[in-house]
Amino acid sequence: MSDAKDLAPNAIFDELKAGRVLLVDVREPAEFANQRIHGAVLMPLSTFEPKALPTDGARRVVFQCGSGKRSRKALDTFVAATGVDAAHMAGGIAAWKQQGLPCAHIDPATGRVVDHGHY
């Protein structure tokens, strides 16, 4: 499914840097711990509670997952429950990485988290 709620990683990156997006990662904790987008908050789809997300209009809620399937499901559930306009990242973190955008990740050589804390 492709529509106006499917956002490209580069567009989300710009909005995230500007502070206009609340990026919600709906993957599971182990996936998030292994690799994540700096600034994303974790709310796994398995325990997803749409009304727990802030919807004050200060930032647009954008969902992301590994490939875009779970984030689209979270988006549809969120909009149905809250009526708030939101979006999701088409292609998920896989598309984000394919565009060469930065991720926090675990260094396999040291086991330490590598996150430069900026974009």
N, CA, C and O atoms as a GROMACS GRO file, in nm:
protein
  476
    1MET      N    1   0.084  -0.117   0.000
    1MET     CA    2   0.000   0.000   0.000
    1MET      C    3   0.089   0.124   0.000
    1MET      O    4   0.182   0.136   0.080
    2SER      N    5   0.058   0.216  -0.091
    2SER     CA    6   0.137   0.338  -0.097
    2SER      C    7   0.041   0.457  -0.104
    2SER      O    8  -0.045   0.464  -0.192
    3ASP      N    9   0.057   0.549  -0.010
    3ASP     CA   10  -0.025   0.668  -0.010
    3ASP      C   11   0.050   0.782   0.059
    3ASP      O   12   0.170   0.771   0.085
    4ALA      N   13  -0.019   0.891   0.088
    4ALA     CA   14   0.045   1.009   0.147
    4ALA      C   15   0.099   0.985   0.287
    4ALA      O   16   0.178   1.065   0.337
    5LYS      N   17   0.059   0.877   0.351
    5LYS     CA   18   0.107   0.845   0.486
    5LYS      C   19   0.236   0.763   0.483
    5LYS      O   20   0.296   0.736   0.587
    6ASP      N   21   0.280   0.723   0.364
    6ASP     CA   22   0.406   0.651   0.346
    6ASP      C   23   0.516   0.755   0.318
    6ASP      O   24   0.522   0.812   0.209
    7LEU      N   25   0.601   0.778   0.417
    7LEU     CA   26   0.705   0.879   0.401
    7LEU      C   27   0.840   0.814   0.372
    7LEU      O   28   0.871   0.706   0.422
    8ALA      N   29   0.919   0.882   0.291
    8ALA     CA   30   1.053   0.835   0.257
    8ALA      C   31   1.149   0.865   0.373
    8ALA      O   32   1.132   0.965   0.443
    9PRO      N   33   1.249   0.780   0.392
    9PRO     CA   34   1.346   0.802   0.500
    9PRO      C   35   1.410   0.940   0.499
    9PRO      O   36   1.424   1.002   0.604
   10ASN      N   37   1.448   0.990   0.383
   10ASN     CA   38   1.513   1.121   0.377
   10ASN      C   39   1.423   1.233   0.427
   10ASN      O   40   1.469   1.326   0.493
   11ALA      N   41   1.294   1.225   0.396
   11ALA     CA   42   1.199   1.326   0.444
   11ALA      C   43   1.186   1.319   0.596
   11ALA      O   44   1.178   1.422   0.662
   12ILE      N   45   1.182   1.199   0.649
   12ILE     CA   46   1.172   1.182   0.794
   12ILE      C   47   1.300   1.231   0.862
   12ILE      O   48   1.294   1.295   0.966
   13PHE      N   49   1.413   1.202   0.802
   13PHE     CA   50   1.542   1.245   0.858
   13PHE      C   51   1.544   1.397   0.876
   13PHE      O   52   1.583   1.447   0.981
   14ASP      N   53   1.502   1.469   0.773
   14ASP     CA   54   1.500   1.615   0.780
   14ASP      C   55   1.406   1.664   0.889
   14ASP      O   56   1.440   1.755   0.965
   15GLU      N   57   1.288   1.605   0.897
   15GLU     CA   58   1.190   1.644   0.998
   15GLU      C   59   1.236   1.607   1.140
   15GLU      O   60   1.211   1.682   1.235
   16LEU      N   61   1.303   1.494   1.153
   16LEU     CA   62   1.356   1.451   1.283
   16LEU      C   63   1.464   1.548   1.331
   16LEU      O   64   1.466   1.587   1.448
   17LYS      N   65   1.553   1.584   1.241
   17LYS     CA   66   1.658   1.681   1.276
   17LYS      C   67   1.600   1.815   1.320
   17LYS      O   68   1.654   1.881   1.408
   18ALA      N   69   1.489   1.854   1.259
   18ALA     CA   70   1.425   1.982   1.289
   18ALA      C   71   1.336   1.975   1.413
   18ALA      O   72   1.284   2.077   1.457
   19GLY      N   73   1.319   1.855   1.470
   19GLY     CA   74   1.237   1.840   1.590
   19GLY      C   75   1.088   1.842   1.563
   19GLY      O   76   1.009   1.868   1.654
   20ARG      N   77   1.048   1.814   1.440
   20ARG     CA   78   0.906   1.817   1.404
   20ARG      C   79   0.841   1.679   1.400
   20ARG      O   80   0.725   1.666   1.362
   21VAL      N   81   0.918   1.575   1.439
   21VAL     CA   82   0.867   1.438   1.433
   21VAL      C   83   0.892   1.366   1.565
   21VAL      O   84   0.999   1.379   1.625
   22LEU      N   85   0.792   1.291   1.609
   22LEU     CA   86   0.809   1.194   1.716
   22LEU      C   87   0.818   1.060   1.645
   22LEU      O   88   0.717   1.007   1.599
   23LEU      N   89   0.938   1.004   1.635
   23LEU     CA   90   0.960   0.879   1.565
   23LEU      C   91   0.939   0.764   1.663
   23LEU      O   92   1.009   0.754   1.764
   24VAL      N   93   0.844   0.678   1.632
   24VAL     CA   94   0.806   0.567   1.720
   24VAL      C   95   0.845   0.436   1.652
   24VAL      O   96   0.790   0.400   1.548
   25ASP      N   97   0.940   0.365   1.713
   25ASP     CA   98   0.987   0.236   1.664
   25ASP      C   99   0.897   0.128   1.723
   25ASP      O  100   0.889   0.115   1.845
   26VAL      N  101   0.829   0.051   1.638
   26VAL     CA  102   0.736  -0.050   1.686
   26VAL      C  103   0.794  -0.191   1.680
   26VAL      O  104   0.720  -0.289   1.692
   27ARG      N  105   0.926  -0.201   1.663
   27ARG     CA  106   0.990  -0.333   1.666
   27ARG      C  107   1.000  -0.381   1.811
   27ARG      O  108   0.964  -0.308   1.903
   28GLU      N  109   1.048  -0.501   1.829
   28GLU     CA  110   1.063  -0.557   1.962
   28GLU      C  111   1.193  -0.506   2.028
   28GLU      O  112   1.284  -0.462   1.958
   29PRO      N  113   1.201  -0.512   2.162
   29PRO     CA  114   1.317  -0.457   2.233
   29PRO      C  115   1.452  -0.509   2.184
   29PRO      O  116   1.547  -0.431   2.176
   30ALA      N  117   1.465  -0.637   2.152
   30ALA     CA  118   1.594  -0.690   2.106
   30ALA      C  119   1.634  -0.628   1.973
   30ALA      O  120   1.752  -0.601   1.950
   31GLU      N  121   1.537  -0.605   1.885
   31GLU     CA  122   1.567  -0.542   1.757
   31GLU      C  123   1.613  -0.398   1.779
   31GLU      O  124   1.710  -0.352   1.719
   32PHE      N  125   1.543  -0.328   1.866
   32PHE     CA  126   1.574  -0.189   1.898
   32PHE      C  127   1.712  -0.178   1.962
   32PHE      O  128   1.788  -0.086   1.930
   33ALA      N  129   1.744  -0.271   2.050
   33ALA     CA  130   1.874  -0.269   2.118
   33ALA      C  131   1.989  -0.291   2.021
   33ALA      O  132   2.096  -0.233   2.036
   34ASN      N  133   1.966  -0.375   1.922
   34ASN     CA  134   2.070  -0.409   1.825
   34ASN      C  135   2.101  -0.295   1.729
   34ASN      O  136   2.217  -0.269   1.696
   35GLN      N  137   1.996  -0.227   1.684
   35GLN     CA  138   2.014  -0.117   1.589
   35GLN      C  139   1.891  -0.028   1.591
   35GLN      O  140   1.778  -0.078   1.585
   36ARG      N  141   1.912   0.103   1.600
   36ARG     CA  142   1.798   0.195   1.607
   36ARG      C  143   1.836   0.330   1.547
   36ARG      O  144   1.953   0.361   1.524
   37ILE      N  145   1.734   0.407   1.523
   37ILE     CA  146   1.751   0.543   1.473
   37ILE      C  147   1.760   0.634   1.595
   37ILE      O  148   1.674   0.631   1.683
   38HIS      N  149   1.865   0.714   1.600
   38HIS     CA  150   1.884   0.806   1.712
   38HIS      C  151   1.762   0.896   1.727
   38HIS      O  152   1.718   0.958   1.630
   39GLY      N  153   1.709   0.902   1.847
   39GLY     CA  154   1.594   0.987   1.875
   39GLY      C  155   1.461   0.914   1.871
   39GLY      O  156   1.360   0.970   1.914
   40ALA      N  157   1.460   0.790   1.821
   40ALA     CA  158   1.334   0.714   1.816
   40ALA      C  159   1.299   0.664   1.956
   40ALA      O  160   1.387   0.634   2.037
   41VAL      N  161   1.170   0.655   1.983
   41VAL     CA  162   1.122   0.596   2.107
   41VAL      C  163   1.066   0.457   2.075
   41VAL      O  164   1.015   0.433   1.966
   42LEU      N  165   1.077   0.368   2.170
   42LEU     CA  166   1.033   0.230   2.150
   42LEU      C  167   0.893   0.209   2.206
   42LEU      O  168   0.867   0.239   2.323
   43MET      N  169   0.803   0.158   2.122
   43MET     CA  170   0.671   0.113   2.164
   43MET      C  171   0.637  -0.008   2.079
   43MET      O  172   0.574   0.006   1.974
   44PRO      N  173   0.680  -0.128   2.124
   44PRO     CA  174   0.662  -0.249   2.044
   44PRO      C  175   0.516  -0.273   2.003
   44PRO      O  176   0.424  -0.249   2.082
   45LEU      N  177   0.497  -0.319   1.882
   45LEU     CA  178   0.364  -0.348   1.833
   45LEU      C  179   0.296  -0.453   1.920
   45LEU      O  180   0.173  -0.452   1.934
   46SER      N  181   0.373  -0.543   1.979
   46SER     CA  182   0.315  -0.650   2.062
   46SER      C  183   0.248  -0.596   2.188
   46SER      O  184   0.163  -0.664   2.246
   47THR      N  185   0.284  -0.475   2.230
   47THR     CA  186   0.221  -0.414   2.348
   47THR      C  187   0.173  -0.272   2.316
   47THR      O  188   0.164  -0.188   2.405
   48PHE      N  189   0.143  -0.248   2.192
   48PHE     CA  190   0.111  -0.114   2.142
   48PHE      C  191  -0.015  -0.057   2.207
   48PHE      O  192  -0.120  -0.122   2.210
   49GLU      N  193  -0.002   0.065   2.258
   49GLU     CA  194  -0.115   0.137   2.317
   49GLU      C  195  -0.120   0.276   2.253
   49GLU      O  196  -0.049   0.367   2.297
   50PRO      N  197  -0.204   0.293   2.150
   50PRO     CA  198  -0.206   0.419   2.075
   50PRO      C  199  -0.228   0.544   2.160
   50PRO      O  200  -0.166   0.647   2.135
   51LYS      N  201  -0.314   0.536   2.259
   51LYS     CA  202  -0.347   0.655   2.337
   51LYS      C  203  -0.237   0.695   2.435
   51LYS      O  204  -0.248   0.798   2.501
   52ALA      N  205  -0.131   0.615   2.446
   52ALA     CA  206  -0.019   0.649   2.534
   52ALA      C  207   0.079   0.745   2.468
   52ALA      O  208   0.167   0.800   2.535
   53LEU      N  209   0.066   0.766   2.339
   53LEU     CA  210   0.156   0.857   2.267
   53LEU      C  211   0.108   1.001   2.278
   53LEU      O  212  -0.012   1.028   2.270
   54PRO      N  213   0.201   1.095   2.296
   54PRO     CA  214   0.162   1.236   2.304
   54PRO      C  215   0.111   1.285   2.168
   54PRO      O  216   0.176   1.264   2.065
   55THR      N  217  -0.004   1.349   2.168
   55THR     CA  218  -0.064   1.397   2.044
   55THR      C  219  -0.103   1.544   2.058
   55THR      O  220  -0.214   1.583   2.022
   56ASP      N  221  -0.012   1.622   2.110
   56ASP     CA  222  -0.041   1.764   2.134
   56ASP      C  223  -0.021   1.852   2.011
   56ASP      O  224  -0.043   1.972   2.017
   57GLY      N  225   0.019   1.792   1.901
   57GLY     CA  226   0.039   1.868   1.778
   57GLY      C  227   0.176   1.931   1.765
   57GLY      O  228   0.207   1.989   1.661
   58ALA      N  229   0.259   1.922   1.868
   58ALA     CA  230   0.392   1.981   1.862
   58ALA      C  231   0.481   1.908   1.761
   58ALA      O  232   0.562   1.969   1.693
   59ARG      N  233   0.464   1.777   1.754
   59ARG     CA  234   0.540   1.695   1.658
   59ARG      C  235   0.446   1.595   1.592
   59ARG      O  236   0.352   1.546   1.655
   60ARG      N  237   0.471   1.566   1.467
   60ARG     CA  238   0.392   1.464   1.396
   60ARG      C  239   0.442   1.327   1.438
   60ARG      O  240   0.562   1.303   1.442
   61VAL      N  241   0.350   1.239   1.468
   61VAL     CA  242   0.385   1.102   1.503
   61VAL      C  243   0.413   1.025   1.375
   61VAL      O  244   0.330   1.021   1.283
   62VAL      N  245   0.532   0.962   1.370
   62VAL     CA  246   0.572   0.880   1.256
   62VAL      C  247   0.620   0.747   1.311
   62VAL      O  248   0.705   0.742   1.400
   63PHE      N  249   0.566   0.638   1.257
   63PHE     CA  250   0.602   0.504   1.301
   63PHE      C  251   0.706   0.443   1.209
   63PHE      O  252   0.710   0.473   1.090
   64GLN      N  253   0.791   0.359   1.265
   64GLN     CA  254   0.889   0.286   1.184
   64GLN      C  255   0.912   0.147   1.244
   64GLN      O  256   0.894   0.125   1.364
   65CYS      N  257   0.952   0.056   1.158
   65CYS     CA  258   0.986  -0.081   1.200
   65CYS      C  259   1.102  -0.128   1.113
   65CYS      O  260   1.183  -0.047   1.067
   66GLY      N  261   1.110  -0.257   1.090
   66GLY     CA  262   1.219  -0.311   1.010
   66GLY      C  263   1.200  -0.295   0.861
   66GLY      O  264   1.294  -0.262   0.788
   67SER      N  265   1.076  -0.318   0.814
   67SER     CA  266   1.051  -0.315   0.670
   67SER      C  267   0.934  -0.227   0.628
   67SER      O  268   0.917  -0.200   0.509
   68GLY      N  269   0.853  -0.184   0.723
   68GLY     CA  270   0.738  -0.100   0.692
   68GLY      C  271   0.605  -0.168   0.716
   68GLY      O  272   0.501  -0.101   0.713
   69LYS      N  273   0.603  -0.298   0.739
   69LYS     CA  274   0.476  -0.370   0.758
   69LYS      C  275   0.417  -0.344   0.896
   69LYS      O  276   0.299  -0.309   0.907
   70ARG      N  277   0.496  -0.360   1.000
   70ARG     CA  278   0.445  -0.338   1.136
   70ARG      C  279   0.414  -0.192   1.160
   70ARG      O  280   0.317  -0.158   1.229
   71SER      N  281   0.496  -0.104   1.104
   71SER     CA  282   0.471   0.039   1.124
   71SER      C  283   0.341   0.082   1.057
   71SER      O  284   0.270   0.170   1.108
   72ARG      N  285   0.309   0.023   0.944
   72ARG     CA  286   0.181   0.057   0.877
   72ARG      C  287   0.064   0.008   0.962
   72ARG      O  288  -0.038   0.075   0.972
   73LYS      N  289   0.080  -0.110   1.021
   73LYS     CA  290  -0.026  -0.162   1.108
   73LYS      C  291  -0.043  -0.071   1.230
   73LYS      O  292  -0.156  -0.041   1.270
   74ALA      N  293   0.069  -0.027   1.290
   74ALA     CA  294   0.064   0.064   1.405
   74ALA      C  295  -0.002   0.196   1.365
   74ALA      O  296  -0.084   0.249   1.439
   75LEU      N  297   0.032   0.247   1.249
   75LEU     CA  298  -0.026   0.371   1.199
   75LEU      C  299  -0.178   0.358   1.187
   75LEU      O  300  -0.251   0.443   1.237
   76ASP      N  301  -0.223   0.252   1.122
   76ASP     CA  302  -0.368   0.233   1.104
   76ASP      C  303  -0.439   0.220   1.238
   76ASP      O  304  -0.548   0.276   1.255
   77THR      N  305  -0.379   0.148   1.332
   77THR     CA  306  -0.437   0.132   1.466
   77THR      C  307  -0.441   0.265   1.539
   77THR      O  308  -0.541   0.300   1.602
   78PHE      N  309  -0.332   0.340   1.530
   78PHE     CA  310  -0.321   0.470   1.597
   78PHE      C  311  -0.426   0.568   1.545
   78PHE      O  312  -0.496   0.632   1.624
   79VAL      N  313  -0.437   0.580   1.415
   79VAL     CA  314  -0.532   0.674   1.355
   79VAL      C  315  -0.676   0.635   1.391
   79VAL      O  316  -0.758   0.721   1.421
   80ALA      N  317  -0.706   0.505   1.387
   80ALA     CA  318  -0.840   0.459   1.422
   80ALA      C  319  -0.874   0.489   1.568
   80ALA      O  320  -0.988   0.523   1.600
   81ALA      N  321  -0.776   0.477   1.656
   81ALA     CA  322  -0.800   0.495   1.799
   81ALA      C  323  -0.801   0.641   1.842
   81ALA      O  324  -0.871   0.678   1.937
   82THR      N  325  -0.723   0.726   1.772
   82THR     CA  326  -0.706   0.864   1.818
   82THR      C  327  -0.762   0.969   1.722
   82THR      O  328  -0.795   1.080   1.765
   83GLY      N  329  -0.774   0.936   1.595
   83GLY     CA  330  -0.816   1.034   1.496
   83GLY      C  331  -0.709   1.135   1.460
   83GLY      O  332  -0.735   1.230   1.386
   84VAL      N  333  -0.588   1.115   1.513
   84VAL     CA  334  -0.477   1.208   1.490
   84VAL      C  335  -0.405   1.170   1.361
   84VAL      O  336  -0.378   1.053   1.335
   85ASP      N  337  -0.374   1.271   1.281
   85ASP     CA  338  -0.298   1.249   1.158
   85ASP      C  339  -0.157   1.203   1.196
   85ASP      O  340  -0.093   1.262   1.283
   86ALA      N  341  -0.109   1.100   1.130
   86ALA     CA  342   0.024   1.045   1.154
   86ALA      C  343   0.073   0.983   1.024
   86ALA      O  344   0.004   0.989   0.922
   87ALA      N  345   0.190   0.924   1.028
   87ALA     CA  346   0.248   0.862   0.908
   87ALA      C  347   0.340   0.748   0.950
   87ALA      O  348   0.357   0.720   1.068
   88HIS      N  349   0.399   0.683   0.852
   88HIS     CA  350   0.500   0.581   0.880
   88HIS      C  351   0.608   0.585   0.774
   88HIS      O  352   0.590   0.639   0.665
   89MET      N  353   0.724   0.526   0.810
   89MET     CA  354   0.836   0.524   0.719
   89MET      C  355   0.825   0.404   0.624
   89MET      O  356   0.833   0.289   0.667
   90ALA      N  357   0.806   0.433   0.497
   90ALA     CA  358   0.800   0.328   0.397
   90ALA      C  359   0.936   0.258   0.390
   90ALA      O  360   1.039   0.323   0.379
   91GLY      N  361   0.935   0.127   0.397
   91GLY     CA  362   1.059   0.050   0.387
   91GLY      C  363   1.131   0.029   0.518
   91GLY      O  364   1.227  -0.048   0.524
   92GLY      N  365   1.087   0.097   0.624
   92GLY     CA  366   1.144   0.077   0.757
   92GLY      C  367   1.292   0.113   0.768
   92GLY      O  368   1.347   0.184   0.684
   93ILE      N  369   1.353   0.060   0.873
   93ILE     CA  370   1.494   0.090   0.899
   93ILE      C  371   1.584   0.034   0.788
   93ILE      O  372   1.695   0.083   0.767
   94ALA      N  373   1.536  -0.068   0.717
   94ALA     CA  374   1.612  -0.122   0.604
   94ALA      C  375   1.628  -0.014   0.497
   94ALA      O  376   1.737   0.004   0.442
   95ALA      N  377   1.520   0.058   0.466
   95ALA     CA  378   1.527   0.166   0.367
   95ALA      C  379   1.611   0.283   0.420
   95ALA      O  380   1.684   0.347   0.344
   96TRP      N  381   1.600   0.308   0.549
   96TRP     CA  382   1.680   0.414   0.614
   96TRP      C  383   1.828   0.387   0.593
   96TRP      O  384   1.903   0.475   0.552
   97LYS      N  385   1.870   0.264   0.623
   97LYS     CA  386   2.011   0.226   0.607
   97LYS      C  387   2.053   0.227   0.461
   97LYS      O  388   2.165   0.266   0.428
   98GLN      N  389   1.964   0.185   0.373
   98GLN     CA  390   1.994   0.184   0.229
   98GLN      C  391   2.022   0.326   0.178
   98GLN      O  392   2.100   0.344   0.085
   99GLN      N  393   1.958   0.425   0.240
   99GLN     CA  394   1.982   0.565   0.203
   99GLN      C  395   2.109   0.621   0.266
   99GLN      O  396   2.144   0.736   0.242
  100GLY      N  397   2.177   0.540   0.348
  100GLY     CA  398   2.301   0.584   0.412
  100GLY      C  399   2.280   0.674   0.532
  100GLY      O  400   2.371   0.746   0.572
  101LEU      N  401   2.160   0.670   0.589
  101LEU     CA  402   2.131   0.754   0.705
  101LEU      C  403   2.184   0.688   0.833
  101LEU      O  404   2.194   0.566   0.839
  102PRO      N  405   2.218   0.768   0.935
  102PRO     CA  406   2.286   0.714   1.053
  102PRO      C  407   2.196   0.633   1.146
  102PRO      O  408   2.079   0.665   1.166
  103CYS      N  409   2.255   0.529   1.202
  103CYS     CA  410   2.189   0.444   1.301
  103CYS      C  411   2.280   0.426   1.421
  103CYS      O  412   2.402   0.423   1.409
  104ALA      N  413   2.218   0.415   1.537
  104ALA     CA  414   2.291   0.370   1.656
  104ALA      C  415   2.291   0.218   1.647
  104ALA      O  416   2.190   0.157   1.610
  105HIS      N  417   2.405   0.156   1.680
  105HIS     CA  418   2.414   0.011   1.668
  105HIS      C  419   2.515  -0.045   1.766
  105HIS      O  420   2.591   0.028   1.830
  106ILE      N  421   2.514  -0.176   1.778
  106ILE     CA  422   2.611  -0.242   1.864
  106ILE      C  423   2.733  -0.280   1.780
  106ILE      O  424   2.720  -0.341   1.674
  107ASP      N  425   2.850  -0.242   1.828
  107ASP     CA  426   2.975  -0.278   1.761
  107ASP      C  427   3.002  -0.424   1.792
  107ASP      O  428   3.024  -0.458   1.908
  108PRO      N  429   3.003  -0.513   1.692
  108PRO     CA  430   3.022  -0.654   1.718
  108PRO      C  431   3.160  -0.687   1.777
  108PRO      O  432   3.175  -0.789   1.845
  109ALA      N  433   3.258  -0.603   1.753
  109ALA     CA  434   3.392  -0.629   1.805
  109ALA      C  435   3.402  -0.602   1.955
  109ALA      O  436   3.478  -0.669   2.026
  110THR      N  437   3.325  -0.503   2.003
  110THR     CA  438   3.337  -0.464   2.144
  110THR      C  439   3.210  -0.488   2.224
  110THR      O  440   3.215  -0.494   2.347
  111GLY      N  441   3.097  -0.502   2.157
  111GLY     CA  442   2.970  -0.516   2.226
  111GLY      C  443   2.915  -0.385   2.277
  111GLY      O  444   2.813  -0.383   2.346
  112ARG      N  445   2.981  -0.275   2.245
  112ARG     CA  446   2.937  -0.143   2.290
  112ARG      C  447   2.843  -0.078   2.190
  112ARG      O  448   2.847  -0.105   2.070
  113VAL      N  449   2.757   0.006   2.243
  113VAL     CA  450   2.664   0.081   2.158
  113VAL      C  451   2.741   0.197   2.093
  113VAL      O  452   2.813   0.271   2.160
  114VAL      N  453   2.726   0.208   1.963
  114VAL     CA  454   2.784   0.320   1.888
  114VAL      C  455   2.669   0.413   1.851
  114VAL      O  456   2.584   0.379   1.768
  115ASP      N  457   2.668   0.530   1.913
  115ASP     CA  458   2.564   0.630   1.887
  115ASP      C  459   2.630   0.764   1.906
  115ASP      O  460   2.663   0.802   2.018
  116HIS      N  461   2.648   0.834   1.801
  116HIS     CA  462   2.718   0.963   1.807
  116HIS      C  463   2.630   1.073   1.865
  116HIS      O  464   2.677   1.184   1.892
  117GLY      N  465   2.501   1.042   1.884
  117GLY     CA  466   2.412   1.136   1.951
  117GLY      C  467   2.377   1.258   1.871
  117GLY      O  468   2.323   1.354   1.926
  118HIS      N  469   2.406   1.257   1.744
  118HIS     CA  470   2.371   1.369   1.659
  118HIS      C  471   2.348   1.319   1.518
  118HIS      O  472   2.372   1.202   1.487
  119TYR      N  473   2.301   1.408   1.433
  119TYR     CA  474   2.272   1.369   1.295
  119TYR      C  475   2.372   1.432   1.201
  119TYR      O  476   2.364   1.412   1.080
   0.00000   0.00000   0.00000
